[in-house]
Amino acid sequence: MPIYEYRCKQCGTVFDAIRPMSAADDAISCENCSSQDTTRMLSKCFSHNQEGSLAGQSHSCGSCSGGSCSCCGH
């Protein structure tokens, strides 16, 4: 099951919940104050490629052609 991230509109607490996709937007109580005035947050996700780098991450800053770049270090 996916892990969803929620923020309480009453106290500002951010918390995670493991729920089925069908329940992602259902009401959930805040772990801190028990308010049901919560909102699901858009969580960041990432994956690793076969080399162990973050997928989609560039090895240069775009302004260099390789070698030693003072901007990105590549």
N, C-alpha and C positions, 0 to 999 in steps of 0.2 A: 504494500500500500504506500502511496505517496506521503511525504511529510509536507504539510502546509504551514506557512508562517502567518500569524495573525497579530494585529495590534488593537489594544483596548482603547476606545475613544474616551473613556472616563479617566483612567489612570495612566495611560501611555505605555503600559507593559507590552512587550513583544514576546510572544511565546509560540512554540511549535506544537502541532498536533498531527498524529498519524491517523488518517481517515481515508475511507474509500473515495474515489473520484466523484462518485455520485453525491457525496455529502460535503464536498469542498466548500460550498457556499451556504450550507445550513448554519443556523445560529449555533454559536459555541460560547461557553462562559469563560471569562477571563480567569486565569489561574491565580491572579493576585487579589482582585476585588469582587469576583463572581458576577460582574456586569455582563450582560449579553449584548452590549453595544460595542461590538467588535467588527473589524473589517479584515478580510484576507489581503495579505500583502503580495506583491509581485516579487517572488524570490529570484535571486540570481542563481544561475547554474553554470557549471563548467564541466569539461571532460578533458581527459588526457589523451594525447595521441600515442602512437607506438614508441616514440622517442622519449616520452615522459613529459613533454612540454604541454602547456595548455593549448587545446585545439583552438584554432583561429588566431593565435598569438603570432605576430610577425617577429622575425629575427632582426629587423631593421626598422628604423623610424620613418622610412620613405624619403627622407631628404639626403640619404647617403647611398653610395653605390657599393658598400662593403668596405672592408679594410678597417681602419680605426676611426670611428665616428665619436665625436665628443658628445653628441646628443644621446645616442642609444648604446654606445660602447661596442658596437659590432663593426 
